Amino acid sequence: MDYQRNFYQIKNNDEIFLQVENERKSVGYFRLPYENIDHVKKFAKKVKKNNIVVVGIGGSSLGSKAIYKFLRTSFELKKLFFFDTIDPLKVNYLISQINLEDSFFVIISKSGHTIEPISILKYLRTKIVFNNSNAAVVTGIKTPLYNFAKKNKLEVFILDQDIGGRFSVFSPVGILPLAMAGVDVDKLLHGCREVNDSFFAKDYYFDHIMNKARFLVENKNRFVNNIIFSYSSVFSDFNKWYVQLWAESLGKININGTRQGLTPIALTGPEDQHSFLQLIIDGVRNKTVTFFKIENLNEEPKIPIDKHFYEFEPNLSKEISLNELINFQAESNYEALLSQKDIPCDIITINAVDEFSIAKLMYRFQLLVSCVGAFLQINPYDQPGVELGKDILIKKILKND
């Protein structure tokens, strides 16, 4: 009797943990929280320009942008700009907004020949001369960008081959421009270490991450959409980082040749509760929802008690802050989903708007992706599906030459 199959058995948590633990030997992002970054901080301190400009796309910019946008309303930071597109409208707008002579450029491409940042680099060279006082490079060893940097005497920070772009935020890809902008990068790595140490000691974060990964995979055919619902505008670029991390890591063909993938959807509250929430509550039950809220935002402004507004409901008996109101909204919608009994949901409370908190959250999701990938029996660290489009693009450019 011949027997063939195209399905796989979901492994137990101990097997998945062992697999992820073994990945620490070959996947670079696991070691980043423990690396010595003194040379990065020393170089960043020497930068006196008032504007920091990142030239990079995808994983080369999304992580640092997420952290910067999370922190900028609460900390006094230098202006950090991102050339993360080849859209001519945005490129022209950025050029009009930036004093190029008072800017330090961080040019990022692991391969050293990613077409978008290299195209922007070529364009910027028509506007400004790059030298070691206004530019540095983050790239792989001996890449075309590496050679360009050496030729022009620019400082080079190496991104190791075993660190994928979407997992690189705590490497020089993110640490360097964030340190230049004034972010406490030591606190970032401290947050990562806390999550990493806890997970691999099978402590607090182990249960949260492993059990969520198992649920998502065991129910992947029913709950195909994974929503994050972030209740603060400071999460706007974290949402974009999450979408890339989730989609590019988990949309793969597994060892049995079956197509895997969980679709990420990123929402911001309260705006999207006036649209997408209706679909979640009354629509098809094919979504999981994770709410984010921040415990300690500003106590001001507050909604005052004013007798002239007595006709507006609800009538408040005491002042509440907008911080309290937005958190009440997050909690209320979480409870509304719980009441439905058949919408899987959870809520994560971030204690404060600081480096430690955002790093813990981002590293937590990186570990979650690693665990989901192990359950699905895929490689979450490559991206073969995007190469075809790149190949076609190159042929179009050459044909048009």
KEKENU-713594 format. One record per residue (C-alpha): residue number from 1; x, y, z. Coordinates in steps of 0.05 Angstrom, whole numbers, plus 5000, padded with zeros to 4 digits. Layout:
BEGIN
+-------+------+------+------+
! marfi !   px !   py !   pz !
+-------+------+------+------+
!   NUM !    X !    Y !    Z !
...
+-------+------+------+------+
// end
This chain:
BEGIN
+-------+------+------+------+
! marfi !   px !   py !   pz !
+-------+------+------+------+
!     1 ! 5000 ! 5000 ! 5000 !
!     2 ! 5027 ! 5068 ! 4980 !
!     3 ! 5011 ! 5128 ! 5023 !
!     4 ! 5024 ! 5201 ! 5006 !
!     5 ! 5003 ! 5264 ! 5041 !
!     6 ! 5006 ! 5339 ! 5033 !
!     7 ! 4987 ! 5360 ! 5103 !
!     8 ! 5030 ! 5366 ! 5165 !
!     9 ! 5023 ! 5353 ! 5239 !
!    10 ! 5023 ! 5413 ! 5285 !
!    11 ! 5081 ! 5403 ! 5333 !
!    12 ! 5077 ! 5412 ! 5407 !
!    13 ! 5103 ! 5474 ! 5442 !
!    14 ! 5168 ! 5441 ! 5466 !
!    15 ! 5186 ! 5421 ! 5395 !
!    16 ! 5172 ! 5491 ! 5369 !
!    17 ! 5212 ! 5522 ! 5426 !
!    18 ! 5271 ! 5477 ! 5410 !
!    19 ! 5267 ! 5497 ! 5336 !
!    20 ! 5266 ! 5572 ! 5352 !
!    21 ! 5322 ! 5562 ! 5402 !
!    22 ! 5363 ! 5528 ! 5348 !
!    23 ! 5349 ! 5586 ! 5301 !
!    24 ! 5388 ! 5631 ! 5348 !
!    25 ! 5452 ! 5599 ! 5319 !
!    26 ! 5437 ! 5620 ! 5248 !
!    27 ! 5387 ! 5678 ! 5250 !
!    28 ! 5421 ! 5744 ! 5268 !
!    29 ! 5364 ! 5784 ! 5299 !
!    30 ! 5366 ! 5743 ! 5362 !
!    31 ! 5435 ! 5768 ! 5381 !
!    32 ! 5423 ! 5842 ! 5367 !
!    33 ! 5398 ! 5859 ! 5437 !
!    34 ! 5466 ! 5837 ! 5465 !
!    35 ! 5513 ! 5868 ! 5415 !
!    36 ! 5561 ! 5924 ! 5434 !
!    37 ! 5537 ! 5988 ! 5401 !
!    38 ! 5590 ! 6035 ! 5430 !
!    39 ! 5619 ! 6049 ! 5361 !
!    40 ! 5550 ! 6068 ! 5335 !
!    41 ! 5536 ! 6115 ! 5393 !
!    42 ! 5605 ! 6146 ! 5388 !
!    43 ! 5596 ! 6160 ! 5314 !
!    44 ! 5525 ! 6187 ! 5325 !
!    45 ! 5550 ! 6237 ! 5378 !
!    46 ! 5597 ! 6268 ! 5327 !
!    47 ! 5539 ! 6285 ! 5280 !
!    48 ! 5522 ! 6359 ! 5290 !
!    49 ! 5473 ! 6367 ! 5233 !
!    50 ! 5403 ! 6385 ! 5254 !
!    51 ! 5368 ! 6340 ! 5204 !
!    52 ! 5378 ! 6265 ! 5198 !
!    53 ! 5356 ! 6235 ! 5131 !
!    54 ! 5346 ! 6160 ! 5120 !
!    55 ! 5351 ! 6136 ! 5048 !
!    56 ! 5322 ! 6066 ! 5049 !
!    57 ! 5258 ! 6027 ! 5035 !
!    58 ! 5220 ! 5971 ! 5068 !
!    59 ! 5258 ! 5940 ! 5125 !
!    60 ! 5312 ! 5992 ! 5117 !
!    61 ! 5266 ! 6047 ! 5142 !
!    62 ! 5200 ! 6021 ! 5170 !
!    63 ! 5228 ! 6000 ! 5238 !
!    64 ! 5266 ! 6064 ! 5253 !
!    65 ! 5207 ! 6105 ! 5228 !
!    66 ! 5160 ! 6066 ! 5274 !
!    67 ! 5203 ! 6081 ! 5334 !
!    68 ! 5215 ! 6154 ! 5316 !
!    69 ! 5141 ! 6168 ! 5304 !
!    70 ! 5124 ! 6133 ! 5369 !
!    71 ! 5171 ! 6176 ! 5410 !
!    72 ! 5173 ! 6244 ! 5375 !
!    73 ! 5112 ! 6274 ! 5409 !
!    74 ! 5140 ! 6258 ! 5479 !
!    75 ! 5215 ! 6271 ! 5470 !
!    76 ! 5256 ! 6328 ! 5442 !
!    77 ! 5288 ! 6296 ! 5381 !
!    78 ! 5323 ! 6320 ! 5319 !
!    79 ! 5281 ! 6319 ! 5255 !
!    80 ! 5286 ! 6251 ! 5222 !
!    81 ! 5265 ! 6247 ! 5149 !
!    82 ! 5255 ! 6185 ! 5106 !
!    83 ! 5265 ! 6178 ! 5032 !
!    84 ! 5228 ! 6112 ! 5031 !
!    85 ! 5194 ! 6117 ! 4964 !
!    86 ! 5209 ! 6134 ! 4891 !
!    87 ! 5142 ! 6171 ! 4885 !
!    88 ! 5164 ! 6236 ! 4852 !
!    89 ! 5111 ! 6277 ! 4889 !
!    90 ! 5138 ! 6257 ! 4957 !
!    91 ! 5210 ! 6262 ! 4935 !
!    92 ! 5200 ! 6333 ! 4910 !
!    93 ! 5162 ! 6351 ! 4973 !
!    94 ! 5217 ! 6325 ! 5018 !
!    95 ! 5270 ! 6362 ! 4979 !
!    96 ! 5230 ! 6426 ! 4989 !
!    97 ! 5225 ! 6415 ! 5064 !
!    98 ! 5296 ! 6395 ! 5081 !
!    99 ! 5356 ! 6440 ! 5087 !
!   100 ! 5404 ! 6393 ! 5052 !
!   101 ! 5466 ! 6430 ! 5076 !
!   102 ! 5444 ! 6419 ! 5148 !
!   103 ! 5428 ! 6345 ! 5139 !
!   104 ! 5464 ! 6280 ! 5152 !
!   105 ! 5446 ! 6223 ! 5105 !
!   106 ! 5443 ! 6150 ! 5125 !
!   107 ! 5440 ! 6108 ! 5061 !
!   108 ! 5415 ! 6038 ! 5075 !
!   109 ! 5412 ! 5976 ! 5030 !
!   110 ! 5433 ! 5907 ! 5053 !
!   111 ! 5446 ! 5883 ! 4982 !
!   112 ! 5477 ! 5949 ! 4963 !
!   113 ! 5438 ! 5953 ! 4898 !
!   114 ! 5365 ! 5959 ! 4918 !
!   115 ! 5337 ! 6001 ! 4862 !
!   116 ! 5295 ! 6050 ! 4902 !
!   117 ! 5348 ! 6077 ! 4951 !
!   118 ! 5403 ! 6075 ! 4899 !
!   119 ! 5359 ! 6115 ! 4851 !
!   120 ! 5347 ! 6166 ! 4906 !
!   121 ! 5421 ! 6167 ! 4923 !
!   122 ! 5437 ! 6182 ! 4850 !
!   123 ! 5386 ! 6238 ! 4849 !
!   124 ! 5410 ! 6268 ! 4914 !
!   125 ! 5481 ! 6270 ! 4886 !
!   126 ! 5457 ! 6322 ! 4836 !
!   127 ! 5437 ! 6365 ! 4896 !
!   128 ! 5494 ! 6355 ! 4945 !
!   129 ! 5564 ! 6327 ! 4949 !
!   130 ! 5569 ! 6268 ! 4997 !
!   131 ! 5629 ! 6262 ! 5043 !
!   132 ! 5646 ! 6236 ! 5113 !
!   133 ! 5616 ! 6298 ! 5145 !
!   134 ! 5546 ! 6289 ! 5118 !
!   135 ! 5535 ! 6216 ! 5101 !
!   136 ! 5544 ! 6144 ! 5124 !
!   137 ! 5525 ! 6077 ! 5095 !
!   138 ! 5493 ! 6014 ! 5124 !
!   139 ! 5501 ! 5955 ! 5077 !
!   140 ! 5529 ! 5885 ! 5070 !
!   141 ! 5603 ! 5870 ! 5061 !
!   142 ! 5633 ! 5885 ! 4993 !
!   143 ! 5567 ! 5907 ! 4961 !
!   144 ! 5564 ! 5961 ! 4907 !
!   145 ! 5541 ! 6010 ! 4961 !
!   146 ! 5599 ! 5988 ! 5005 !
!   147 ! 5647 ! 6002 ! 4947 !
!   148 ! 5614 ! 6070 ! 4935 !
!   149 ! 5623 ! 6088 ! 5008 !
!   150 ! 5696 ! 6068 ! 5009 !
!   151 ! 5710 ! 6107 ! 4946 !
!   152 ! 5678 ! 6169 ! 4976 !
!   153 ! 5709 ! 6158 ! 5045 !
!   154 ! 5641 ! 6149 ! 5079 !
!   155 ! 5634 ! 6111 ! 5145 !
!   156 ! 5607 ! 6041 ! 5133 !
!   157 ! 5565 ! 6001 ! 5183 !
!   158 ! 5558 ! 5928 ! 5163 !
!   159 ! 5491 ! 5893 ! 5164 !
!   160 ! 5507 ! 5819 ! 5172 !
!   161 ! 5481 ! 5771 ! 5120 !
!   162 ! 5440 ! 5732 ! 5172 !
!   163 ! 5397 ! 5792 ! 5190 !
!   164 ! 5337 ! 5804 ! 5144 !
!   165 ! 5314 ! 5874 ! 5131 !
!   166 ! 5248 ! 5869 ! 5168 !
!   167 ! 5285 ! 5841 ! 5228 !
!   168 ! 5340 ! 5893 ! 5226 !
!   169 ! 5311 ! 5951 ! 5266 !
!   170 ! 5356 ! 5937 ! 5326 !
!   171 ! 5418 ! 5933 ! 5282 !
!   172 ! 5455 ! 5995 ! 5255 !
!   173 ! 5397 ! 6000 ! 5205 !
!   174 ! 5354 ! 6029 ! 5261 !
!   175 ! 5402 ! 6042 ! 5318 !
!   176 ! 5447 ! 6090 ! 5278 !
!   177 ! 5395 ! 6141 ! 5253 !
!   178 ! 5355 ! 6137 ! 5317 !
!   179 ! 5417 ! 6151 ! 5359 !
!   180 ! 5434 ! 6210 ! 5314 !
!   181 ! 5363 ! 6237 ! 5326 !
!   182 ! 5372 ! 6233 ! 5401 !
!   183 ! 5337 ! 6168 ! 5418 !
!   184 ! 5365 ! 6129 ! 5478 !
!   185 ! 5385 ! 6067 ! 5440 !
!   186 ! 5410 ! 6031 ! 5502 !
!   187 ! 5339 ! 6032 ! 5529 !
!   188 ! 5315 ! 6002 ! 5463 !
!   189 ! 5362 ! 5943 ! 5470 !
!   190 ! 5344 ! 5936 ! 5544 !
!   191 ! 5272 ! 5927 ! 5524 !
!   192 ! 5291 ! 5874 ! 5473 !
!   193 ! 5333 ! 5836 ! 5523 !
!   194 ! 5277 ! 5834 ! 5574 !
!   195 ! 5230 ! 5800 ! 5524 !
!   196 ! 5284 ! 5754 ! 5495 !
!   197 ! 5309 ! 5732 ! 5564 !
!   198 ! 5238 ! 5719 ! 5589 !
!   199 ! 5219 ! 5679 ! 5527 !
!   200 ! 5279 ! 5634 ! 5526 !
!   201 ! 5275 ! 5623 ! 5602 !
!   202 ! 5203 ! 5600 ! 5589 !
!   203 ! 5178 ! 5656 ! 5634 !
!   204 ! 5124 ! 5709 ! 5624 !
!   205 ! 5132 ! 5723 ! 5550 !
!   206 ! 5140 ! 5650 ! 5532 !
!   207 ! 5068 ! 5632 ! 5549 !
!   208 ! 5038 ! 5694 ! 5516 !
!   209 ! 5077 ! 5686 ! 5452 !
!   210 ! 5076 ! 5611 ! 5444 !
!   211 ! 5002 ! 5602 ! 5461 !
!   212 ! 4982 ! 5658 ! 5413 !
!   213 ! 5024 ! 5628 ! 5357 !
!   214 ! 4993 ! 5560 ! 5368 !
!   215 ! 4922 ! 5588 ! 5367 !
!   216 ! 4935 ! 5627 ! 5302 !
!   217 ! 4963 ! 5566 ! 5267 !
!   218 ! 4911 ! 5516 ! 5293 !
!   219 ! 4856 ! 5563 ! 5269 !
!   220 ! 4891 ! 5591 ! 5207 !
!   221 ! 4838 ! 5567 ! 5158 !
!   222 ! 4782 ! 5599 ! 5198 !
!   223 ! 4814 ! 5663 ! 5222 !
!   224 ! 4855 ! 5683 ! 5161 !
!   225 ! 4858 ! 5758 ! 5178 !
!   226 ! 4899 ! 5783 ! 5237 !
!   227 ! 4881 ! 5854 ! 5257 !
!   228 ! 4919 ! 5901 ! 5303 !
!   229 ! 4877 ! 5958 ! 5329 !
!   230 ! 4923 ! 6012 ! 5356 !
!   231 ! 4891 ! 6065 ! 5401 !
!   232 ! 4939 ! 6122 ! 5391 !
!   233 ! 4965 ! 6160 ! 5331 !
!   234 ! 5037 ! 6146 ! 5354 !
!   235 ! 5027 ! 6074 ! 5329 !
!   236 ! 5014 ! 6096 ! 5256 !
!   237 ! 5082 ! 6074 ! 5230 !
!   238 ! 5087 ! 6015 ! 5277 !
!   239 ! 5025 ! 5990 ! 5241 !
!   240 ! 5062 ! 5993 ! 5174 !
!   241 ! 5122 ! 5958 ! 5204 !
!   242 ! 5077 ! 5903 ! 5230 !
!   243 ! 5044 ! 5893 ! 5162 !
!   244 ! 5112 ! 5882 ! 5129 !
!   245 ! 5138 ! 5837 ! 5184 !
!   246 ! 5075 ! 5793 ! 5184 !
!   247 ! 5062 ! 5790 ! 5109 !
!   248 ! 5132 ! 5781 ! 5083 !
!   249 ! 5151 ! 5731 ! 5137 !
!   250 ! 5090 ! 5686 ! 5137 !
!   251 ! 5065 ! 5685 ! 5065 !
!   252 ! 5105 ! 5624 ! 5043 !
!   253 ! 5101 ! 5554 ! 5014 !
!   254 ! 5116 ! 5503 ! 5069 !
!   255 ! 5156 ! 5439 ! 5069 !
!   256 ! 5097 ! 5400 ! 5040 !
!   257 ! 5087 ! 5448 ! 4983 !
!   258 ! 5024 ! 5479 ! 5012 !
!   259 ! 5013 ! 5554 ! 5011 !
!   260 ! 5011 ! 5587 ! 5079 !
!   261 ! 4996 ! 5658 ! 5102 !
!   262 ! 4958 ! 5701 ! 5151 !
!   263 ! 4935 ! 5768 ! 5125 !
!   264 ! 4956 ! 5828 ! 5168 !
!   265 ! 4908 ! 5887 ! 5176 !
!   266 ! 4929 ! 5949 ! 5215 !
!   267 ! 4878 ! 5997 ! 5243 !
!   268 ! 4882 ! 6060 ! 5285 !
!   269 ! 4831 ! 6079 ! 5337 !
!   270 ! 4787 ! 6116 ! 5346 !
!   271 ! 4786 ! 6133 ! 5272 !
!   272 ! 4776 ! 6063 ! 5245 !
!   273 ! 4724 ! 6043 ! 5296 !
!   274 ! 4677 ! 6088 ! 5255 !
!   275 ! 4687 ! 6044 ! 5195 !
!   276 ! 4722 ! 5977 ! 5202 !
!   277 ! 4692 ! 5960 ! 5270 !
!   278 ! 4625 ! 5948 ! 5236 !
!   279 ! 4656 ! 5895 ! 5192 !
!   280 ! 4689 ! 5861 ! 5252 !
!   281 ! 4625 ! 5859 ! 5294 !
!   282 ! 4574 ! 5840 ! 5241 !
!   283 ! 4617 ! 5813 ! 5184 !
!   284 ! 4646 ! 5745 ! 5169 !
!   285 ! 4680 ! 5713 ! 5229 !
!   286 ! 4748 ! 5706 ! 5197 !
!   287 ! 4789 ! 5755 ! 5238 !
!   288 ! 4829 ! 5758 ! 5302 !
!   289 ! 4838 ! 5826 ! 5335 !
!   290 ! 4894 ! 5852 ! 5380 !
!   291 ! 4882 ! 5919 ! 5413 !
!   292 ! 4939 ! 5965 ! 5436 !
!   293 ! 4929 ! 6020 ! 5487 !
!   294 ! 4978 ! 6064 ! 5525 !
!   295 ! 4969 ! 6069 ! 5600 !
!   296 ! 5005 ! 6134 ! 5613 !
!   297 ! 4994 ! 6188 ! 5561 !
!   298 ! 4988 ! 6261 ! 5579 !
!   299 ! 4939 ! 6280 ! 5633 !
!   300 ! 4923 ! 6341 ! 5592 !
!   301 ! 4881 ! 6361 ! 5557 !
!   302 ! 4819 ! 6346 ! 5598 !
!   303 ! 4746 ! 6348 ! 5579 !
!   304 ! 4716 ! 6401 ! 5626 !
!   305 ! 4650 ! 6402 ! 5661 !
!   306 ! 4613 ! 6459 ! 5627 !
!   307 ! 4540 ! 6477 ! 5641 !
!   308 ! 4534 ! 6507 ! 5572 !
!   309 ! 4540 ! 6438 ! 5542 !
!   310 ! 4488 ! 6403 ! 5584 !
!   311 ! 4450 ! 6380 ! 5522 !
!   312 ! 4508 ! 6336 ! 5499 !
!   313 ! 4508 ! 6263 ! 5522 !
!   314 ! 4537 ! 6233 ! 5562 !
!   315 ! 4534 ! 6285 ! 5618 !
!   316 ! 4599 ! 6281 ! 5656 !
!   317 ! 4600 ! 6287 ! 5731 !
!   318 ! 4675 ! 6298 ! 5733 !
!   319 ! 4730 ! 6318 ! 5686 !
!   320 ! 4765 ! 6263 ! 5647 !
!   321 ! 4827 ! 6268 ! 5604 !
!   322 ! 4830 ! 6252 ! 5530 !
!   323 ! 4879 ! 6197 ! 5552 !
!   324 ! 4825 ! 6166 ! 5594 !
!   325 ! 4773 ! 6173 ! 5539 !
!   326 ! 4815 ! 6139 ! 5485 !
!   327 ! 4832 ! 6082 ! 5533 !
!   328 ! 4758 ! 6075 ! 5551 !
!   329 ! 4744 ! 6068 ! 5477 !
!   330 ! 4797 ! 6014 ! 5468 !
!   331 ! 4771 ! 5976 ! 5529 !
!   332 ! 4698 ! 5984 ! 5508 !
!   333 ! 4710 ! 5957 ! 5438 !
!   334 ! 4751 ! 5900 ! 5466 !
!   335 ! 4693 ! 5882 ! 5513 !
!   336 ! 4644 ! 5889 ! 5455 !
!   337 ! 4684 ! 5837 ! 5416 !
!   338 ! 4688 ! 5791 ! 5477 !
!   339 ! 4613 ! 5795 ! 5483 !
!   340 ! 4606 ! 5765 ! 5414 !
!   341 ! 4637 ! 5700 ! 5440 !
!   342 ! 4665 ! 5681 ! 5371 !
!   343 ! 4715 ! 5736 ! 5355 !
!   344 ! 4785 ! 5718 ! 5382 !
!   345 ! 4815 ! 5781 ! 5412 !
!   346 ! 4866 ! 5805 ! 5462 !
!   347 ! 4891 ! 5871 ! 5488 !
!   348 ! 4962 ! 5894 ! 5501 !
!   349 ! 4973 ! 5954 ! 5547 !
!   350 ! 5038 ! 5993 ! 5537 !
!   351 ! 5060 ! 6025 ! 5602 !
!   352 ! 5090 ! 6088 ! 5574 !
!   353 ! 5113 ! 6124 ! 5511 !
!   354 ! 5187 ! 6110 ! 5516 !
!   355 ! 5243 ! 6070 ! 5483 !
!   356 ! 5238 ! 6011 ! 5530 !
!   357 ! 5164 ! 6001 ! 5517 !
!   358 ! 5164 ! 6005 ! 5441 !
!   359 ! 5225 ! 5959 ! 5436 !
!   360 ! 5191 ! 5907 ! 5479 !
!   361 ! 5129 ! 5909 ! 5435 !
!   362 ! 5168 ! 5903 ! 5370 !
!   363 ! 5213 ! 5847 ! 5394 !
!   364 ! 5152 ! 5810 ! 5420 !
!   365 ! 5123 ! 5810 ! 5350 !
!   366 ! 5188 ! 5787 ! 5320 !
!   367 ! 5188 ! 5727 ! 5366 !
!   368 ! 5115 ! 5714 ! 5351 !
!   369 ! 5131 ! 5712 ! 5277 !
!   370 ! 5188 ! 5663 ! 5290 !
!   371 ! 5141 ! 5617 ! 5329 !
!   372 ! 5085 ! 5621 ! 5278 !
!   373 ! 5135 ! 5605 ! 5223 !
!   374 ! 5160 ! 5544 ! 5261 !
!   375 ! 5089 ! 5519 ! 5271 !
!   376 ! 5074 ! 5529 ! 5197 !
!   377 ! 5140 ! 5495 ! 5178 !
!   378 ! 5162 ! 5552 ! 5134 !
!   379 ! 5223 ! 5596 ! 5132 !
!   380 ! 5199 ! 5664 ! 5159 !
!   381 ! 5266 ! 5698 ! 5144 !
!   382 ! 5268 ! 5697 ! 5068 !
!   383 ! 5224 ! 5729 ! 5015 !
!   384 ! 5229 ! 5691 ! 4950 !
!   385 ! 5161 ! 5716 ! 4927 !
!   386 ! 5185 ! 5787 ! 4916 !
!   387 ! 5243 ! 5769 ! 4871 !
!   388 ! 5201 ! 5756 ! 4808 !
!   389 ! 5176 ! 5828 ! 4806 !
!   390 ! 5247 ! 5854 ! 4816 !
!   391 ! 5272 ! 5812 ! 4757 !
!   392 ! 5216 ! 5837 ! 4712 !
!   393 ! 5231 ! 5909 ! 4733 !
!   394 ! 5304 ! 5903 ! 4714 !
!   395 ! 5285 ! 5875 ! 4645 !
!   396 ! 5237 ! 5934 ! 4635 !
!   397 ! 5291 ! 5985 ! 4653 !
!   398 ! 5342 ! 5952 ! 4608 !
!   399 ! 5292 ! 5947 ! 4551 !
!   400 ! 5278 ! 6021 ! 4558 !
!   401 ! 5352 ! 6038 ! 4558 !
+-------+------+------+------+
// end
